Structure formats: structure tokens, C-alpha cells
Amino acid sequence: MALGRRVWGAVAAGALSLGLAGCAGDSGDEVGVEPVDDGVRTVGFVAVGPEGGWRNANEQAIKDFFTGGFGFDLRYAPAASPSDQQSQLDAFATFVDDAVDVILLTPTEASGWEESLQRAKAAEIPVILVDRGVDAGEDLYVARIAPDNYRVAYAVGAWAVETFPEGANYFVLEGVPGLSVVTERNEGFEAIVNAVGNFTKIGAQSASWKTEDAKTVVDAVLAANDNDIQLIFAQNDEMGLGAAQAVAAAGLVPGVDVKIATIDGTTGALGALAAGDLSFVAQYNPFFGDVVFDVVTKTLDGTTVQSNISVESSTFDSPEAAQAALDAGLGF
């Protein structure tokens, strides 16, 4: 994808330089508090909230950068639940009404944001997407910052093709339906697996990113297919760990009889890979608070930024690689 460039000059025209700003606010400020006209830049963060290890690490990384005394007041607005879009729409509207300087948005789902983004643009409030994308015109937001879901999932597919040169029966554990991340991870994985032509997809089902739901799904899938599944691709670590539990419960050996590949790179998944229960973990790097901070400051200063900013990630394909990652503190 070509990297587009744009600038929000109208917003940046009145922006103070970072060095002239005052102290940062508390990350726990409630939505709806009147902005303080003291030169501090106000950042409204329409977040997902507690959803799992990756989300917790990512949102904390952002909080750390914007509450470190660098002239920003971060107003954190997590969704009422990881699938409650209405609470996000309400928080977004409040931020627009309160004339915050910039809005960070991690949507619970991709669709339904056009009107909100139009309101922010009319109010000359730049919007920066964090992690997930939206089904809306690119002219309605400044940039999307995220690891490349397609590329990360493609790496999982490349490992699968190398691991199963004769092909395999596989099943996919998907995240919450309607999210761009789900679509992108499916597309990346299947781009290479479908190309070789000897993999058979037994099916796919949402387990809502949850360990317990994934175990229930895989229990049923294994029973329905007489355990004849060689590979499970879990779109996040928590679901992969649930799949490993189901495989063991079926009397099979996870990592041997059924190989399980996951995406995220949490400490729990790296530990399971080190123990042999998982077979491959593709990191979806959550630690890009510094990148978000840089894009926000550049945007408010009137500097052009790339519209699609990819965060580098890594992969781990053996117990030894997982243990080395754990020893280096790369889990979360």
C-alpha cells in the first residue's frame, strides 16, 4: 500500500510547541471535564479498555507517553465493553463537543464511524487511528498507526507452509466479527496458504479473543472431525491457549499432534511456546506509544505525517526462541 501524506494545517496553526507546554494530566480523567485553557494540549483517547494482554500493554504504553509531564492532558475513555461501539461513539462526540486538540481512536468495530469523523473534521480536530482501521474515507483521519496485520498473519502462513510441505487440515479461531484486524489477519494467512493449494480449511469461528470460548469451539471442532486437524491458527494468543487446552482434553498432544500458531506475543504465549504447547507465535508489537506521541506532536505542529505507519514486529518459531524472548523481557 502506498503511503499517503496529509497535513492538518488549520489545527496546527494555533498549536504551541511541545517545549512551551505545561505538565500532563492524569490518565484517569473522566470524559466530559471542561478543558483547561493553560497551553496544555488535550488528547481524547477513545479506547477499547480491558480486552486481554495485548490491549492492556498497548493502552498502557500510550498512557505512559502522554502522562509523562510533556505538556499533554490525556483523557482516557475506554468502551463499556470490548464490543460496545455506542459507548465509544458517545465518548467521541463528547471529545468533539469539548474541543480537544486531537482524538486517538481504537474502534470496537470498523463500520459506523463516518458521521463522527465528519464532525471531528468540521471542528478541525485531527483524528489518529491506533491499531484498528475504520470503514471510512482516508481524508477523515490523519493516520493509522499499527503493526501490519496482513504481514504478521502472512508470516504465520509462511511458517505453516514450511512446516506442512504436504499440506494439512486447519481451523481458524477468529476474533470479534466486524473488525478490520480479523479481516486483515485472515487475508494475510490465506494469501500464502491458499496459494500452495494443498491445505484444507475445516472451518473458522469467532471465539471473541477469549481462552474459554476458544476451548469450547475447539472441543466441538475436534469431536466433529474425529481429531483429524493438524493445524489451528488462532488470531490471538488467548484463543491459542484455549485451543491447546482443548487439544490436550481430546487426548492429543498440543504442539505435536496438533500444531497451534498464534498472534500477539504475550508472556503467556511465549511461555507456552517455550513449553512446547504452542508451535509458533507472531508478535503483534504493542509498544508503540512513542510512535503515537511523535505523530500527535507533529500533527499539532503542522508537520506532514504518513497516513499509514507500520510498527515493526517479530516472530518466534521454537521453544528456544521463545525462552530467549522471555529472558529479554519481550513478553507483556
C-alpha positions, 0 to 999 in steps of 0.5 A: 500500500502506498503511503499517503501524506496529509497535513492538518494545517488549520489545527496546527496553526494555533498549536504551541510547541511541545517545549512551551507546554505545561505538565500532563494530566492524569490518565484517569480523567473522566470524559466530559471535564471542561478543558483547561485553557493553560497551553496544555494540549488535550488528547481524547483517547477513545479506547477499547479498555480491558480486552486481554494482554495485548490491549492492556500493554498497548493502552498502557504504553500510550498512557505512559507517553502522554502522562509523562509531564510533556505538556499533554492532558490525556483523557482516557475513555475506554468502551463499556465493553470490548464490543460496545461501539455506542459507548465509544461513539458517545465518548467521541462526540463528547471529545468533539463537543469539548474541543480537544486538540486531537482524538486517538481512536481504537474502534470496537468495530470498523463500520459506523464511524463516518458521521463522527469523523465528519464532525471531528473534521468540521471542528478541525480536530485531527483524528489518529487511528491506533491499531484498528482501521475504520470503514471510512474515507482516508481524508477523515483521519490523519493516520493509522498507526499499527503493526501490519496485520496482513504481514504478521498473519502472512508470516504465520502462513509462511511458517505453516507452509514450511512446516506442512510441505504436504499440506494439512487440515486447519481451523481458524479461531477468529476474533470479534466479527466486524473488525478490520484486524480479523479481516486483515489477519485472515487475508494475510494467512490465506494469501500464502496458504491458499496459494500452495493449494494443498491445505484444507480449511475445516472451518473458522469461528469467532471465539471473541479473543477469549481462552474459554470460548476458544476451548469450547469451539475447539472441543466441538471442532475436534469431536466433529472431525474425529481429531483429524486437524493438524493445524489451528491458527488462532488470531490471538494468543488467548484463543491459542491457549484455549485451543491447546487446552482443548487439544490436550482434553481430546487426548492429543498432544498440543504442539505435536499432534496438533500444531497451534500458531498464534498472534500477539506475543504475550508472556503467556504465549511465549511461555507456552511456546517455550513449553512446547504447547504452542508451535509458533507465535507472531508478535503483534508489537504493542509498544508503540506509544512513542510512535503515537506521541511523535505523530500527535506532536507533529500533527499539532505542529503542522508537520506532514505525517504518513497516513499509514505507519507500520510498527515493526514486529517479530516472530518466534518459531521454537521453544528456544526462541521463545525462552530467549524472548522471555529472558529479554523481557519481550513478553507483556 
